[in-house]
Amino acid sequence: MTTLETAFRGHRRHPRARRWRVGFSLGHGAGAAAREIELRAPASAKADLVWRIHNGILLLQPAAVRVPEGIEVSVLREIHRIPIASGDQPVVGLAEGTLDLPAIEESRGGVRSGLAVGLDIGGTGMKACALRDGKLVAKAHARTWPEGEHGIESLVSRARALVLEVADGPVGSLGIGFASPMGLGGQVVALSTVMRERLGGVEVVADFPHRVADGICSGPVACYNDLANLGRHLSGKGRRRLLRLQIGTSFGGCWLDADGTVNAVELGRLVVDASPDARPHTYLPLKGAMKSYLSGLGVGWTLGELLGEPVDAWRSGYALAELLRAGRPEGRQAASWIAELLVGAIQEARVFLPGIEEIEVGGSMLQGASGRAVRTRVEELLDDETVAPRFRIAADPGYDGALAAAEAPLLDTPLRGLRRLTGR
């Protein structure tokens, strides 16, 4: 498999590599900040350059982009729907039907009283925890979609049951992390692939947080994108200049500025494989994206190739752990492969986010032996870097999302990078 370490990094050492300058406008109007980033690639590798520009758009979330003359950008416009100009062409306005949301949403923390309950709803698993005076007192988990279950009524009922399972007293606040893109005030603006298949239209989740809380929680209720929740939790703990990655049903991430502002990004779309036989994305016109590799589905595919038999996405994390505990070479190979992809993504992120000093990776798949094997290999690969960022596996990669959700209604943390909505 070709990853960023061998493909994109190799371009910078290629004897015929040239400098391509890409401009990212980080706001609107005359006072908008702008960044020009130099990417090196041979003239024959323009397709790879397009995917690196795509990665920059994901990480920086600019208002507009200017690319070098002669670069075909139609696929970028289809995916991102932002103004993209080539060479000296003027930057065209936003497409009809598009609403550009404010760049930063300020949250207002509530008063801590009673149990703080967190509910983390992923595409595969659903977890809950309860905190009393900041200390974990109970936790529980269930499948988000047991066999045959679908529809919003089913999700509300099972979410409420899980909250009640961890609550041994009055619930003073409820935070929910939801695995789908979200905008202002916890508004779900689109559904992830799994959620769309099980729930249908996005309108059915409009009042989901309050339906879960009704009659259970007497205080503040907050709902954020699951990775934004994690970022806000870490920012509240004083973490800065941090790239936070998560391997789950999909692959997600966020990064924290020097001032603690959380930048939510859709890193499942980050391109990590530029080879001709790269895996296709599940619904977007791109290949080689993180979601197709470092997700339950992607790891399941890889383990299936190594073992010669299918591995279900729900079982992929368990299967990896079992192989490692048994000392099987397939387990070591899969862990090394995960590490190499993570390092490729880290290297690409640092091109566009040079201030990142620390990398943290979480997700249930990295519990126990799996996390230790991946961490060891990542540290070996990063040891070649002149100034390598600090790398760690999350302290509780299984319940970190639920713990972050429990703190969500109680934090005052600015969130940047809200999704641009389009009427299409």
Contacts in CASP RR format, 6 or more apart in sequence:
PFRMAT RR
TARGET T0000
AUTHOR 0000-0000-0000
METHOD contacts of the structure
MODEL  1
MTTLETAFRGHRRHPRARRWRVGFSLGHGAGAAAREIELRAPASAKADLV
WRIHNGILLLQPAAVRVPEGIEVSVLREIHRIPIASGDQPVVGLAEGTLD
LPAIEESRGGVRSGLAVGLDIGGTGMKACALRDGKLVAKAHARTWPEGEH
GIESLVSRARALVLEVADGPVGSLGIGFASPMGLGGQVVALSTVMRERLG
GVEVVADFPHRVADGICSGPVACYNDLANLGRHLSGKGRRRLLRLQIGTS
FGGCWLDADGTVNAVELGRLVVDASPDARPHTYLPLKGAMKSYLSGLGVG
WTLGELLGEPVDAWRSGYALAELLRAGRPEGRQAASWIAELLVGAIQEAR
VFLPGIEEIEVGGSMLQGASGRAVRTRVEELLDDETVAPRFRIAADPGYD
GALAAAEAPLLDTPLRGLRRLTGR
1 273 0 8 1.000
1 275 0 8 1.000
1 337 0 8 1.000
2 273 0 8 1.000
2 274 0 8 1.000
2 275 0 8 1.000
2 278 0 8 1.000
3 272 0 8 1.000
3 273 0 8 1.000
3 340 0 8 1.000
3 341 0 8 1.000
3 343 0 8 1.000
3 344 0 8 1.000
4 272 0 8 1.000
4 274 0 8 1.000
4 344 0 8 1.000
4 345 0 8 1.000
4 347 0 8 1.000
4 348 0 8 1.000
5 340 0 8 1.000
5 343 0 8 1.000
5 344 0 8 1.000
5 347 0 8 1.000
5 381 0 8 1.000
7 48 0 8 1.000
7 273 0 8 1.000
7 274 0 8 1.000
7 275 0 8 1.000
8 41 0 8 1.000
8 48 0 8 1.000
8 52 0 8 1.000
8 274 0 8 1.000
8 347 0 8 1.000
8 348 0 8 1.000
9 344 0 8 1.000
9 347 0 8 1.000
11 17 0 8 1.000
11 40 0 8 1.000
11 41 0 8 1.000
11 42 0 8 1.000
11 45 0 8 1.000
11 48 0 8 1.000
12 40 0 8 1.000
14 40 0 8 1.000
14 41 0 8 1.000
14 42 0 8 1.000
16 42 0 8 1.000
16 43 0 8 1.000
16 44 0 8 1.000
17 40 0 8 1.000
17 41 0 8 1.000
17 42 0 8 1.000
18 40 0 8 1.000
18 41 0 8 1.000
18 42 0 8 1.000
18 43 0 8 1.000
19 38 0 8 1.000
19 39 0 8 1.000
19 40 0 8 1.000
20 38 0 8 1.000
20 39 0 8 1.000
20 40 0 8 1.000
20 41 0 8 1.000
20 49 0 8 1.000
20 68 0 8 1.000
20 71 0 8 1.000
21 36 0 8 1.000
21 37 0 8 1.000
21 38 0 8 1.000
21 39 0 8 1.000
21 68 0 8 1.000
22 36 0 8 1.000
22 37 0 8 1.000
22 38 0 8 1.000
22 39 0 8 1.000
22 53 0 8 1.000
22 65 0 8 1.000
22 66 0 8 1.000
22 67 0 8 1.000
22 68 0 8 1.000
23 34 0 8 1.000
23 35 0 8 1.000
23 36 0 8 1.000
23 37 0 8 1.000
23 65 0 8 1.000
23 66 0 8 1.000
23 67 0 8 1.000
24 34 0 8 1.000
24 35 0 8 1.000
24 36 0 8 1.000
24 37 0 8 1.000
24 56 0 8 1.000
24 57 0 8 1.000
24 60 0 8 1.000
24 62 0 8 1.000
24 64 0 8 1.000
24 65 0 8 1.000
25 32 0 8 1.000
25 33 0 8 1.000
25 34 0 8 1.000
25 62 0 8 1.000
25 63 0 8 1.000
25 64 0 8 1.000
25 65 0 8 1.000
25 66 0 8 1.000
25 91 0 8 1.000
26 32 0 8 1.000
26 33 0 8 1.000
26 34 0 8 1.000
26 35 0 8 1.000
26 60 0 8 1.000
26 62 0 8 1.000
26 63 0 8 1.000
27 33 0 8 1.000
27 62 0 8 1.000
27 63 0 8 1.000
27 64 0 8 1.000
27 103 0 8 1.000
28 63 0 8 1.000
28 100 0 8 1.000
32 63 0 8 1.000
35 60 0 8 1.000
37 56 0 8 1.000
37 351 0 8 1.000
37 352 0 8 1.000
39 49 0 8 1.000
39 52 0 8 1.000
39 53 0 8 1.000
39 351 0 8 1.000
41 48 0 8 1.000
41 49 0 8 1.000
41 52 0 8 1.000
46 70 0 8 1.000
46 71 0 8 1.000
46 72 0 8 1.000
47 274 0 8 1.000
48 274 0 8 1.000
49 71 0 8 1.000
50 71 0 8 1.000
50 72 0 8 1.000
50 73 0 8 1.000
50 75 0 8 1.000
50 76 0 8 1.000
51 271 0 8 1.000
51 274 0 8 1.000
51 286 0 8 1.000
52 271 0 8 1.000
52 348 0 8 1.000
52 351 0 8 1.000
53 65 0 8 1.000
53 67 0 8 1.000
53 71 0 8 1.000
53 73 0 8 1.000
53 76 0 8 1.000
54 76 0 8 1.000
54 79 0 8 1.000
54 80 0 8 1.000
54 269 0 8 1.000
54 271 0 8 1.000
54 286 0 8 1.000
55 270 0 8 1.000
55 271 0 8 1.000
55 348 0 8 1.000
55 352 0 8 1.000
56 352 0 8 1.000
57 65 0 8 1.000
57 76 0 8 1.000
57 80 0 8 1.000
57 82 0 8 1.000
58 265 0 8 1.000
58 266 0 8 1.000
58 267 0 8 1.000
58 269 0 8 1.000
58 270 0 8 1.000
59 255 0 8 1.000
59 265 0 8 1.000
59 270 0 8 1.000
59 349 0 8 1.000
59 352 0 8 1.000
59 353 0 8 1.000
60 352 0 8 1.000
61 263 0 8 1.000
61 265 0 8 1.000
61 416 0 8 1.000
61 417 0 8 1.000
62 82 0 8 1.000
63 82 0 8 1.000
63 83 0 8 1.000
63 100 0 8 1.000
64 82 0 8 1.000
64 83 0 8 1.000
64 84 0 8 1.000
64 85 0 8 1.000
64 91 0 8 1.000
65 76 0 8 1.000
65 82 0 8 1.000
65 83 0 8 1.000
65 84 0 8 1.000
65 85 0 8 1.000
66 84 0 8 1.000
66 85 0 8 1.000
66 86 0 8 1.000
66 87 0 8 1.000
66 91 0 8 1.000
67 73 0 8 1.000
67 84 0 8 1.000
67 85 0 8 1.000
67 86 0 8 1.000
67 87 0 8 1.000
68 86 0 8 1.000
68 87 0 8 1.000
69 86 0 8 1.000
69 87 0 8 1.000
69 88 0 8 1.000
70 86 0 8 1.000
70 87 0 8 1.000
71 86 0 8 1.000
73 84 0 8 1.000
73 86 0 8 1.000
75 285 0 8 1.000
75 286 0 8 1.000
76 84 0 8 1.000
77 84 0 8 1.000
78 285 0 8 1.000
79 269 0 8 1.000
79 284 0 8 1.000
79 285 0 8 1.000
79 286 0 8 1.000
81 95 0 8 1.000
81 98 0 8 1.000
81 420 0 8 1.000
81 422 0 8 1.000
81 424 0 8 1.000
82 94 0 8 1.000
82 420 0 8 1.000
83 91 0 8 1.000
83 92 0 8 1.000
83 93 0 8 1.000
83 94 0 8 1.000
84 91 0 8 1.000
85 91 0 8 1.000
85 92 0 8 1.000
94 100 0 8 1.000
95 422 0 8 1.000
95 424 0 8 1.000
97 422 0 8 1.000
97 423 0 8 1.000
97 424 0 8 1.000
98 420 0 8 1.000
98 421 0 8 1.000
98 422 0 8 1.000
98 423 0 8 1.000
99 420 0 8 1.000
99 421 0 8 1.000
99 422 0 8 1.000
100 420 0 8 1.000
101 183 0 8 1.000
101 184 0 8 1.000
101 418 0 8 1.000
101 419 0 8 1.000
101 420 0 8 1.000
101 421 0 8 1.000
102 184 0 8 1.000
102 418 0 8 1.000
103 416 0 8 1.000
103 417 0 8 1.000
103 418 0 8 1.000
104 261 0 8 1.000
104 414 0 8 1.000
104 415 0 8 1.000
104 416 0 8 1.000
104 417 0 8 1.000
105 183 0 8 1.000
105 184 0 8 1.000
105 185 0 8 1.000
105 414 0 8 1.000
105 415 0 8 1.000
105 416 0 8 1.000
105 418 0 8 1.000
106 412 0 8 1.000
106 414 0 8 1.000
107 222 0 8 1.000
107 232 0 8 1.000
107 411 0 8 1.000
107 412 0 8 1.000
107 413 0 8 1.000
107 414 0 8 1.000
107 415 0 8 1.000
108 412 0 8 1.000
109 220 0 8 1.000
109 409 0 8 1.000
109 410 0 8 1.000
109 411 0 8 1.000
109 412 0 8 1.000
110 173 0 8 1.000
110 219 0 8 1.000
110 220 0 8 1.000
110 409 0 8 1.000
110 410 0 8 1.000
111 220 0 8 1.000
112 173 0 8 1.000
112 410 0 8 1.000
113 172 0 8 1.000
113 173 0 8 1.000
113 219 0 8 1.000
114 132 0 8 1.000
114 169 0 8 1.000
114 170 0 8 1.000
114 171 0 8 1.000
114 172 0 8 1.000
114 173 0 8 1.000
115 130 0 8 1.000
115 131 0 8 1.000
115 132 0 8 1.000
115 137 0 8 1.000
115 167 0 8 1.000
115 168 0 8 1.000
115 169 0 8 1.000
115 170 0 8 1.000
115 171 0 8 1.000
115 172 0 8 1.000
115 173 0 8 1.000
116 130 0 8 1.000
116 131 0 8 1.000
116 132 0 8 1.000
116 134 0 8 1.000
116 172 0 8 1.000
116 173 0 8 1.000
116 175 0 8 1.000
116 406 0 8 1.000
116 407 0 8 1.000
116 409 0 8 1.000
116 410 0 8 1.000
117 128 0 8 1.000
117 129 0 8 1.000
117 130 0 8 1.000
117 131 0 8 1.000
117 163 0 8 1.000
117 166 0 8 1.000
117 167 0 8 1.000
117 171 0 8 1.000
117 172 0 8 1.000
117 173 0 8 1.000
117 174 0 8 1.000
117 175 0 8 1.000
117 217 0 8 1.000
117 406 0 8 1.000
118 128 0 8 1.000
118 129 0 8 1.000
118 130 0 8 1.000
118 131 0 8 1.000
118 163 0 8 1.000
118 174 0 8 1.000
118 175 0 8 1.000
118 176 0 8 1.000
118 177 0 8 1.000
118 402 0 8 1.000
118 403 0 8 1.000
118 405 0 8 1.000
118 406 0 8 1.000
118 408 0 8 1.000
119 126 0 8 1.000
119 127 0 8 1.000
119 128 0 8 1.000
119 159 0 8 1.000
119 162 0 8 1.000
119 163 0 8 1.000
119 174 0 8 1.000
119 175 0 8 1.000
119 176 0 8 1.000
119 177 0 8 1.000
119 212 0 8 1.000
119 402 0 8 1.000
119 405 0 8 1.000
120 126 0 8 1.000
120 127 0 8 1.000
120 128 0 8 1.000
120 176 0 8 1.000
120 177 0 8 1.000
120 226 0 8 1.000
120 229 0 8 1.000
120 399 0 8 1.000
120 401 0 8 1.000
120 402 0 8 1.000
120 404 0 8 1.000
120 405 0 8 1.000
121 144 0 8 1.000
121 155 0 8 1.000
121 159 0 8 1.000
121 176 0 8 1.000
121 177 0 8 1.000
121 178 0 8 1.000
121 179 0 8 1.000
121 226 0 8 1.000
122 144 0 8 1.000
122 178 0 8 1.000
122 179 0 8 1.000
122 226 0 8 1.000
122 248 0 8 1.000
122 249 0 8 1.000
123 144 0 8 1.000
123 145 0 8 1.000
123 179 0 8 1.000
123 192 0 8 1.000
123 194 0 8 1.000
123 195 0 8 1.000
123 249 0 8 1.000
123 250 0 8 1.000
124 143 0 8 1.000
124 144 0 8 1.000
124 145 0 8 1.000
124 194 0 8 1.000
124 248 0 8 1.000
124 249 0 8 1.000
124 296 0 8 1.000
124 313 0 8 1.000
124 314 0 8 1.000
125 141 0 8 1.000
125 142 0 8 1.000
125 143 0 8 1.000
125 144 0 8 1.000
125 249 0 8 1.000
126 141 0 8 1.000
126 142 0 8 1.000
126 143 0 8 1.000
126 144 0 8 1.000
126 158 0 8 1.000
126 159 0 8 1.000
126 162 0 8 1.000
127 139 0 8 1.000
127 140 0 8 1.000
127 141 0 8 1.000
127 162 0 8 1.000
127 398 0 8 1.000
127 399 0 8 1.000
127 401 0 8 1.000
127 402 0 8 1.000
128 139 0 8 1.000
128 140 0 8 1.000
128 141 0 8 1.000
128 162 0 8 1.000
128 163 0 8 1.000
128 165 0 8 1.000
128 166 0 8 1.000
128 402 0 8 1.000
129 136 0 8 1.000
129 138 0 8 1.000
129 139 0 8 1.000
129 140 0 8 1.000
129 166 0 8 1.000
129 399 0 8 1.000
129 402 0 8 1.000
129 403 0 8 1.000
129 406 0 8 1.000
130 136 0 8 1.000
130 137 0 8 1.000
130 138 0 8 1.000
130 139 0 8 1.000
130 166 0 8 1.000
130 167 0 8 1.000
130 168 0 8 1.000
130 171 0 8 1.000
130 406 0 8 1.000
131 137 0 8 1.000
131 403 0 8 1.000
131 406 0 8 1.000
131 407 0 8 1.000
136 403 0 8 1.000
137 166 0 8 1.000
137 168 0 8 1.000
138 165 0 8 1.000
138 166 0 8 1.000
138 167 0 8 1.000
138 168 0 8 1.000
139 166 0 8 1.000
139 399 0 8 1.000
139 402 0 8 1.000
140 162 0 8 1.000
140 165 0 8 1.000
140 166 0 8 1.000
141 162 0 8 1.000
142 158 0 8 1.000
142 162 0 8 1.000
143 314 0 8 1.000
144 155 0 8 1.000
144 194 0 8 1.000
145 194 0 8 1.000
145 198 0 8 1.000
149 158 0 8 1.000
149 198 0 8 1.000
150 197 0 8 1.000
150 198 0 8 1.000
150 199 0 8 1.000
151 198 0 8 1.000
151 199 0 8 1.000
151 200 0 8 1.000
151 204 0 8 1.000
152 199 0 8 1.000
152 204 0 8 1.000
152 205 0 8 1.000
152 208 0 8 1.000
155 198 0 8 1.000
155 199 0 8 1.000
155 208 0 8 1.000
156 208 0 8 1.000
156 211 0 8 1.000
156 212 0 8 1.000
159 176 0 8 1.000
159 212 0 8 1.000
160 212 0 8 1.000
160 216 0 8 1.000
163 171 0 8 1.000
163 174 0 8 1.000
163 212 0 8 1.000
163 216 0 8 1.000
164 216 0 8 1.000
167 216 0 8 1.000
170 218 0 8 1.000
171 213 0 8 1.000
171 216 0 8 1.000
171 217 0 8 1.000
171 218 0 8 1.000
171 219 0 8 1.000
172 217 0 8 1.000
172 218 0 8 1.000
172 219 0 8 1.000
172 220 0 8 1.000
173 217 0 8 1.000
173 219 0 8 1.000
173 220 0 8 1.000
173 221 0 8 1.000
173 222 0 8 1.000
173 406 0 8 1.000
173 409 0 8 1.000
173 410 0 8 1.000
174 209 0 8 1.000
174 212 0 8 1.000
174 213 0 8 1.000
174 216 0 8 1.000
174 217 0 8 1.000
174 219 0 8 1.000
174 220 0 8 1.000
174 221 0 8 1.000
174 222 0 8 1.000
174 409 0 8 1.000
175 209 0 8 1.000
175 221 0 8 1.000
175 222 0 8 1.000
175 223 0 8 1.000
175 229 0 8 1.000
175 405 0 8 1.000
175 406 0 8 1.000
175 408 0 8 1.000
175 409 0 8 1.000
176 208 0 8 1.000
176 209 0 8 1.000
176 212 0 8 1.000
176 221 0 8 1.000
176 222 0 8 1.000
176 223 0 8 1.000
176 224 0 8 1.000
176 405 0 8 1.000
176 408 0 8 1.000
177 223 0 8 1.000
177 224 0 8 1.000
177 225 0 8 1.000
177 226 0 8 1.000
177 229 0 8 1.000
177 401 0 8 1.000
177 404 0 8 1.000
177 405 0 8 1.000
177 408 0 8 1.000
178 188 0 8 1.000
178 205 0 8 1.000
178 208 0 8 1.000
178 223 0 8 1.000
178 224 0 8 1.000
178 225 0 8 1.000
178 226 0 8 1.000
179 192 0 8 1.000
179 194 0 8 1.000
179 195 0 8 1.000
179 225 0 8 1.000
179 226 0 8 1.000
179 249 0 8 1.000
179 250 0 8 1.000
180 188 0 8 1.000
180 190 0 8 1.000
180 191 0 8 1.000
180 192 0 8 1.000
180 195 0 8 1.000
180 202 0 8 1.000
180 205 0 8 1.000
180 225 0 8 1.000
181 188 0 8 1.000
181 189 0 8 1.000
181 190 0 8 1.000
181 192 0 8 1.000
181 225 0 8 1.000
181 266 0 8 1.000
181 419 0 8 1.000
182 188 0 8 1.000
182 189 0 8 1.000
182 223 0 8 1.000
182 224 0 8 1.000
182 225 0 8 1.000
182 228 0 8 1.000
182 418 0 8 1.000
182 419 0 8 1.000
183 189 0 8 1.000
183 418 0 8 1.000
183 419 0 8 1.000
184 418 0 8 1.000
185 223 0 8 1.000
186 209 0 8 1.000
186 222 0 8 1.000
186 223 0 8 1.000
186 224 0 8 1.000
187 206 0 8 1.000
188 202 0 8 1.000
188 205 0 8 1.000
188 206 0 8 1.000
188 208 0 8 1.000
189 202 0 8 1.000
189 419 0 8 1.000
189 421 0 8 1.000
190 202 0 8 1.000
190 419 0 8 1.000
191 199 0 8 1.000
191 200 0 8 1.000
191 201 0 8 1.000
191 202 0 8 1.000
191 205 0 8 1.000
192 249 0 8 1.000
192 250 0 8 1.000
193 250 0 8 1.000
193 282 0 8 1.000
193 283 0 8 1.000
194 249 0 8 1.000
199 205 0 8 1.000
208 223 0 8 1.000
209 221 0 8 1.000
209 222 0 8 1.000
209 223 0 8 1.000
210 221 0 8 1.000
213 221 0 8 1.000
219 409 0 8 1.000
220 409 0 8 1.000
220 410 0 8 1.000
221 409 0 8 1.000
222 408 0 8 1.000
222 409 0 8 1.000
223 408 0 8 1.000
224 232 0 8 1.000
224 405 0 8 1.000
224 408 0 8 1.000
224 415 0 8 1.000
225 264 0 8 1.000
226 246 0 8 1.000
226 401 0 8 1.000
226 405 0 8 1.000
227 244 0 8 1.000
227 246 0 8 1.000
227 252 0 8 1.000
227 253 0 8 1.000
227 254 0 8 1.000
227 264 0 8 1.000
228 254 0 8 1.000
228 262 0 8 1.000
228 264 0 8 1.000
228 415 0 8 1.000
229 401 0 8 1.000
229 404 0 8 1.000
229 405 0 8 1.000
229 408 0 8 1.000
230 244 0 8 1.000
230 246 0 8 1.000
230 253 0 8 1.000
230 254 0 8 1.000
230 400 0 8 1.000
230 401 0 8 1.000
230 404 0 8 1.000
231 244 0 8 1.000
231 254 0 8 1.000
231 256 0 8 1.000
231 262 0 8 1.000
231 404 0 8 1.000
231 413 0 8 1.000
232 262 0 8 1.000
232 404 0 8 1.000
232 407 0 8 1.000
232 408 0 8 1.000
232 411 0 8 1.000
232 413 0 8 1.000
232 415 0 8 1.000
233 401 0 8 1.000
233 403 0 8 1.000
233 404 0 8 1.000
233 407 0 8 1.000
233 408 0 8 1.000
233 411 0 8 1.000
234 242 0 8 1.000
234 244 0 8 1.000
234 256 0 8 1.000
234 360 0 8 1.000
234 404 0 8 1.000
235 256 0 8 1.000
235 260 0 8 1.000
235 261 0 8 1.000
235 262 0 8 1.000
235 411 0 8 1.000
235 413 0 8 1.000
236 260 0 8 1.000
236 407 0 8 1.000
236 411 0 8 1.000
236 413 0 8 1.000
238 260 0 8 1.000
239 256 0 8 1.000
239 260 0 8 1.000
239 358 0 8 1.000
240 256 0 8 1.000
240 257 0 8 1.000
240 258 0 8 1.000
240 259 0 8 1.000
240 260 0 8 1.000
240 357 0 8 1.000
241 256 0 8 1.000
241 257 0 8 1.000
241 258 0 8 1.000
241 355 0 8 1.000
241 356 0 8 1.000
241 357 0 8 1.000
241 358 0 8 1.000
242 255 0 8 1.000
242 256 0 8 1.000
242 356 0 8 1.000
242 357 0 8 1.000
242 358 0 8 1.000
242 359 0 8 1.000
242 360 0 8 1.000
243 253 0 8 1.000
243 255 0 8 1.000
243 346 0 8 1.000
243 349 0 8 1.000
243 353 0 8 1.000
243 356 0 8 1.000
243 358 0 8 1.000
243 359 0 8 1.000
243 360 0 8 1.000
243 389 0 8 1.000
244 253 0 8 1.000
244 254 0 8 1.000
244 255 0 8 1.000
244 256 0 8 1.000
244 360 0 8 1.000
244 361 0 8 1.000
244 362 0 8 1.000
245 251 0 8 1.000
245 252 0 8 1.000
245 253 0 8 1.000
245 267 0 8 1.000
245 342 0 8 1.000
245 345 0 8 1.000
245 359 0 8 1.000
245 360 0 8 1.000
245 361 0 8 1.000
245 362 0 8 1.000
246 252 0 8 1.000
246 253 0 8 1.000
246 361 0 8 1.000
246 362 0 8 1.000
246 363 0 8 1.000
247 294 0 8 1.000
247 295 0 8 1.000
247 296 0 8 1.000
247 299 0 8 1.000
247 338 0 8 1.000
247 361 0 8 1.000
247 362 0 8 1.000
247 363 0 8 1.000
247 365 0 8 1.000
247 366 0 8 1.000
248 295 0 8 1.000
248 296 0 8 1.000
248 363 0 8 1.000
248 364 0 8 1.000
248 365 0 8 1.000
249 295 0 8 1.000
249 296 0 8 1.000
249 297 0 8 1.000
249 313 0 8 1.000
250 268 0 8 1.000
250 291 0 8 1.000
250 295 0 8 1.000
251 267 0 8 1.000
251 268 0 8 1.000
251 270 0 8 1.000
251 290 0 8 1.000
251 291 0 8 1.000
251 293 0 8 1.000
251 294 0 8 1.000
251 295 0 8 1.000
252 265 0 8 1.000
252 266 0 8 1.000
252 267 0 8 1.000
252 268 0 8 1.000
252 290 0 8 1.000
253 264 0 8 1.000
253 265 0 8 1.000
253 267 0 8 1.000
253 268 0 8 1.000
254 262 0 8 1.000
254 263 0 8 1.000
254 264 0 8 1.000
254 265 0 8 1.000
255 262 0 8 1.000
255 263 0 8 1.000
255 265 0 8 1.000
255 349 0 8 1.000
255 353 0 8 1.000
255 356 0 8 1.000
256 262 0 8 1.000
256 263 0 8 1.000
257 263 0 8 1.000
257 416 0 8 1.000
258 355 0 8 1.000
260 413 0 8 1.000
260 414 0 8 1.000
261 413 0 8 1.000
261 414 0 8 1.000
261 415 0 8 1.000
261 416 0 8 1.000
262 413 0 8 1.000
262 414 0 8 1.000
262 415 0 8 1.000
262 416 0 8 1.000
263 416 0 8 1.000
263 417 0 8 1.000
264 415 0 8 1.000
264 416 0 8 1.000
264 417 0 8 1.000
264 418 0 8 1.000
265 417 0 8 1.000
267 290 0 8 1.000
267 345 0 8 1.000
268 289 0 8 1.000
268 290 0 8 1.000
268 291 0 8 1.000
268 295 0 8 1.000
269 281 0 8 1.000
269 284 0 8 1.000
269 286 0 8 1.000
269 289 0 8 1.000
269 290 0 8 1.000
269 291 0 8 1.000
270 289 0 8 1.000
270 290 0 8 1.000
270 345 0 8 1.000
270 348 0 8 1.000
270 349 0 8 1.000
271 286 0 8 1.000
271 287 0 8 1.000
271 288 0 8 1.000
271 289 0 8 1.000
271 290 0 8 1.000
272 288 0 8 1.000
272 289 0 8 1.000
272 290 0 8 1.000
272 293 0 8 1.000
272 341 0 8 1.000
272 344 0 8 1.000
272 345 0 8 1.000
272 348 0 8 1.000
273 279 0 8 1.000
273 287 0 8 1.000
273 288 0 8 1.000
273 293 0 8 1.000
274 288 0 8 1.000
278 287 0 8 1.000
278 288 0 8 1.000
278 292 0 8 1.000
279 287 0 8 1.000
279 288 0 8 1.000
279 289 0 8 1.000
279 292 0 8 1.000
279 293 0 8 1.000
279 298 0 8 1.000
279 301 0 8 1.000
280 286 0 8 1.000
280 287 0 8 1.000
280 288 0 8 1.000
280 292 0 8 1.000
281 287 0 8 1.000
281 288 0 8 1.000
281 289 0 8 1.000
281 291 0 8 1.000
281 292 0 8 1.000
282 291 0 8 1.000
282 292 0 8 1.000
282 297 0 8 1.000
290 341 0 8 1.000
290 345 0 8 1.000
291 297 0 8 1.000
291 298 0 8 1.000
292 298 0 8 1.000
293 299 0 8 1.000
293 302 0 8 1.000
293 341 0 8 1.000
294 338 0 8 1.000
294 341 0 8 1.000
294 342 0 8 1.000
295 313 0 8 1.000
296 313 0 8 1.000
296 314 0 8 1.000
296 316 0 8 1.000
296 317 0 8 1.000
296 365 0 8 1.000
297 313 0 8 1.000
297 316 0 8 1.000
298 313 0 8 1.000
298 316 0 8 1.000
299 311 0 8 1.000
299 316 0 8 1.000
299 317 0 8 1.000
299 320 0 8 1.000
299 334 0 8 1.000
299 338 0 8 1.000
299 365 0 8 1.000
300 311 0 8 1.000
300 312 0 8 1.000
300 313 0 8 1.000
300 315 0 8 1.000
300 316 0 8 1.000
300 319 0 8 1.000
301 311 0 8 1.000
302 334 0 8 1.000
302 337 0 8 1.000
303 311 0 8 1.000
303 316 0 8 1.000
303 319 0 8 1.000
303 320 0 8 1.000
303 323 0 8 1.000
303 330 0 8 1.000
303 334 0 8 1.000
304 310 0 8 1.000
304 311 0 8 1.000
306 330 0 8 1.000
306 331 0 8 1.000
306 333 0 8 1.000
306 334 0 8 1.000
307 330 0 8 1.000
311 319 0 8 1.000
316 365 0 8 1.000
317 364 0 8 1.000
317 365 0 8 1.000
317 370 0 8 1.000
320 331 0 8 1.000
320 334 0 8 1.000
320 335 0 8 1.000
320 365 0 8 1.000
320 370 0 8 1.000
321 367 0 8 1.000
321 368 0 8 1.000
321 369 0 8 1.000
321 370 0 8 1.000
323 330 0 8 1.000
323 331 0 8 1.000
323 334 0 8 1.000
324 331 0 8 1.000
324 332 0 8 1.000
324 335 0 8 1.000
324 369 0 8 1.000
324 370 0 8 1.000
324 373 0 8 1.000
325 369 0 8 1.000
331 373 0 8 1.000
332 373 0 8 1.000
335 370 0 8 1.000
335 371 0 8 1.000
335 373 0 8 1.000
335 374 0 8 1.000
335 377 0 8 1.000
336 373 0 8 1.000
336 377 0 8 1.000
338 374 0 8 1.000
339 374 0 8 1.000
339 377 0 8 1.000
339 378 0 8 1.000
339 381 0 8 1.000
340 377 0 8 1.000
340 381 0 8 1.000
342 361 0 8 1.000
342 374 0 8 1.000
342 378 0 8 1.000
343 378 0 8 1.000
343 381 0 8 1.000
343 382 0 8 1.000
346 359 0 8 1.000
346 382 0 8 1.000
346 389 0 8 1.000
346 391 0 8 1.000
349 356 0 8 1.000
350 356 0 8 1.000
350 389 0 8 1.000
356 389 0 8 1.000
357 389 0 8 1.000
357 390 0 8 1.000
358 389 0 8 1.000
358 390 0 8 1.000
358 391 0 8 1.000
358 392 0 8 1.000
359 389 0 8 1.000
359 390 0 8 1.000
359 391 0 8 1.000
359 392 0 8 1.000
360 391 0 8 1.000
360 392 0 8 1.000
360 393 0 8 1.000
360 394 0 8 1.000
361 374 0 8 1.000
361 391 0 8 1.000
361 392 0 8 1.000
361 393 0 8 1.000
361 394 0 8 1.000
361 397 0 8 1.000
362 393 0 8 1.000
362 394 0 8 1.000
362 397 0 8 1.000
362 398 0 8 1.000
362 400 0 8 1.000
363 394 0 8 1.000
363 397 0 8 1.000
363 398 0 8 1.000
363 400 0 8 1.000
364 397 0 8 1.000
364 398 0 8 1.000
365 397 0 8 1.000
366 374 0 8 1.000
366 393 0 8 1.000
366 394 0 8 1.000
366 397 0 8 1.000
367 397 0 8 1.000
367 398 0 8 1.000
371 393 0 8 1.000
371 397 0 8 1.000
372 393 0 8 1.000
374 393 0 8 1.000
375 391 0 8 1.000
375 392 0 8 1.000
375 393 0 8 1.000
378 391 0 8 1.000
379 391 0 8 1.000
382 388 0 8 1.000
382 389 0 8 1.000
382 391 0 8 1.000
394 400 0 8 1.000
396 403 0 8 1.000
END
